[in-house]
Amino acid sequence: MLVLITIYLCGLVAIAAALHFTRQVMKVEVVGEKPLRIAAAIEEGAMAFLSQEYRYVGIFALLFALLIAVTVPHGLHTAISFLVGAFISSVCAFLGMKIAVKGNVRTAMQAQVGLHAAFRVALHSGAVMGFGLTGLAVLGLVTTALIFNLFYDDALQVMEIVSGFGLGGSTVALFGRVGGGIYTKAADVGADLVGKVEAGIPEDDPRNPAVIADNVGDNVGDIAGMGADLFGSCAEATCAAMVIGASVAALAQNLSTIYYPILITAVGIPVCLFTLLMFAKVAKQATSVEPTLKNQLLLSTIIMSVVVTVITKLVFVEFPLGDQIVTPNGVLVALLSGLWAGLLIGVVTEYYTSHAYKPVREVAASSQTGAATNIIYGLSLGYKSAVLPVVATAVAIYLAWTLAGMYGVAIAAIGMISTIAIGLTIDAYGPVSDNAGGIAEMCELGEEVRNRTDTLDAAGNTTAAIGKGFAIGSAVLTALALFGAFLTIAKVDALDLLQPLVFAGLLVGGVLPFLFTAQTMRAVGEAAYAMIEEVRRQFRQVPDILTGKAQPDYRRCVGIATQAAIKLMVAPGLLVMLTPLIFGSLFGMEALAGLLAGSLVSGLVLAISASNSGGGWDNAKKYIEAGAHGGKGTDAHKAAVVGDTVGDPFKDTSGPSLNILMKLMAITSLVFAPALIKAHAFVLSLLP
């Protein structure tokens, strides 16, 4: 009972913190007609896109819930759990978006006061998303589990039903990530190529018709999309651990231990809040905020290590899992391996994506010989950057699996995102700062104000890359834990790679992330093409736009990005959702297990390399814009802009979306495993 009380109290603390930070942001007054008008246009575009996107996602969710209800054991309850997860994930996206579009203009206003004041508003805006999402995830999970506990005596049945919660959250995340990624990069590519390269006007110049759509995109991709992604990771990793744990009779009877996975995420909330309130401070005379942000990750990891050590010693009870005994010490090492592997991935990501270090500076230097060499160096950076994160993930998996089996892997995944509240706060801070810079430019608030917002944005770019690294690492551990839970439910004890169907599944799974990436990259290209043609048309037909005598048609560009994103997100989404169902029905559980393993291995490497290549290209451009190699307007700068444009869909569409591909295929297989076994038996009965 004490464990459940602690979980609820921590969840309520998160909600209270989100409300507190909301009040702090809204206390800042917005002065001037122009800032209010521009901020309103960004908010209108963002909320219009989300409303339209989630209308389609809602219809799909209802149809998918119906499929769950008629095919899965305890289908009605699993479908309800699915819809609850989908609903909470959607609420998180809307709440995060709402505060982000309120915080961006207020950050710009406070940048007139000083860097420290602007930093506080941007960080508090991100904290609303960070703590609000974590609190809703914890409360939603534990409440769903307790309610269905009233209907079933078997803990494993309850946890299988609760898996639907994670599936619902991840389904929404898929469309949020893909749709938001297509939107934001179509607008970004259109604004950069026509505005900066062809017309020679500055970034975020109000004369650019795509500039509002670009600012809207920062929010729908990196606020709503990232939030839904990490909500899914939190829910799915917890569900995987609870399913594996509930399969053990000795553990299923122990209330404290069965809810231990949720407890870990819950106690991370006060740890992150303490870190934020005590250490997230920037002096008035400071010229950089990046050290403060990075220290948040380090300090929260250190404090969390101490807290989970105490919690595990107090709560966890050893239990048998197969041929081994899972001990509190074994689980603790698994948890800490995930926690610190996440930090290491963040450090490596920073090294390869920050222009303070050699790799990005090499990409910037290569721009002096043209866009081709810039792209070659950027691709090389991404491929090389995957090595250490993969090794760190492998070590964490080895330690966790050796000491606590597949349960330990699930706990390692929870450990990696146990500081999710601070991680998401820092990640959401980035787009708010980016938008603040755009608003400062469009409102002509002065060079000093723009320099301050650029300082905030530069730190945000690095922390956004670190956030993507965390998301990818946690996705792999989560997917592997879900894979283990799937094997438990499907009663697959071992996989023989010499079996033709298993090996064939491995190969097909390995190519799926590449097909998915091809679909999402092409979608961005198609949407960007339409955006580029529209911006060119406006410049051509209304020449007074470039002289500042005529107002561009911002709404038209917002509409193009919205329609393209909604239309083009369907094919990648169906690929991820339907492939496990079709493949498992036709070829069986062992072949499906091979497919999941193949997609996990190739998806990890492709996601890291794509995200880091994109981050490297972006910061190489910013390094040149800061004055290196001749600065803005030079041939090197134009080459870097082209590289950054190529990298945009890498880092903000395809790379991050691969996280969800890995997790969603695994949890879909888990939820539908009993139905797929029956479907495959039926297929076999039809064969001669």
Sequence and secondary structure as in RCSB ss.txt:
>XXXX:A:sequence
MLVLITIYLCGLVAIAAALHFTRQVMKVEVVGEKPLRIAAAIEEGAMAFLSQEYRYVGIFALLFALLIAVTVPHG
LHTAISFLVGAFISSVCAFLGMKIAVKGNVRTAMQAQVGLHAAFRVALHSGAVMGFGLTGLAVLGLVTTALIFNL
FYDDALQVMEIVSGFGLGGSTVALFGRVGGGIYTKAADVGADLVGKVEAGIPEDDPRNPAVIADNVGDNVGDIAG
MGADLFGSCAEATCAAMVIGASVAALAQNLSTIYYPILITAVGIPVCLFTLLMFAKVAKQATSVEPTLKNQLLLS
TIIMSVVVTVITKLVFVEFPLGDQIVTPNGVLVALLSGLWAGLLIGVVTEYYTSHAYKPVREVAASSQTGAATNI
IYGLSLGYKSAVLPVVATAVAIYLAWTLAGMYGVAIAAIGMISTIAIGLTIDAYGPVSDNAGGIAEMCELGEEVR
NRTDTLDAAGNTTAAIGKGFAIGSAVLTALALFGAFLTIAKVDALDLLQPLVFAGLLVGGVLPFLFTAQTMRAVG
EAAYAMIEEVRRQFRQVPDILTGKAQPDYRRCVGIATQAAIKLMVAPGLLVMLTPLIFGSLFGMEALAGLLAGSL
VSGLVLAISASNSGGGWDNAKKYIEAGAHGGKGTDAHKAAVVGDTVGDPFKDTSGPSLNILMKLMAITSLVFAPA
LIKAHAFVLSLLP
>XXXX:A:secstr
 HHHHHHHHHHHHHHHHHHHHHHHHHTS   SHHHHHHHHHHHHHHHHHHHHHHHHHHHHHHHHHHHHHHHSTTH
HHHHHHHHHHHHHHHHHHHHHHHHHHHHHHHHHHHTTT HHHHHHHHHHHHHHHHHHHHHHHHHHHHHHHHHHHT
T S HHHHHHHHHHHHHHHHHHHHHHHHHHHHHHHHHHHHIIIIIIIII   TT TT TTHHHHHHHHHIIIIII
HHHHHHHHHHHHHHHHHHHHHTSHHHHT HHHHTHHHHHHHHHHHHHHHHHHHH    TT S  HHHHHHHHHHH
HHHHHHHHHHHHHHH   EEETTEEE HHHHHHHHHHHHHHHHHHHHHHHHHH TTSHHHHHHHHHGGG HHHHH
HHHHHHHHHHTHHHHHHHHHHHHHHHHHHHHHHHHHHHHHHTTTHHHHHHHHHHHHHHHHHHHHHHHTT  HHHH
HHHHHHHHHHHHHHHHHHHHHHHHHHHHHHHHHHHHHHHHT     TTSHHHHHHHHHHHHHHHHHHHHHHHHHH
HHHHHHHHHHHHHHHH THHHHTSS   HHHHHHHHHHHHHHHTHHHHHHHHHHHHHHHHHH HHHHHHHHHHHH
HHHHHHHHHHHHHHHHHHHHHHHHHTTGGG TTSHHHHHHHHHHHHHHHIIIIIHHHHHHHHHHHHHHHHHHHHH
HHHHHHHHHHH  
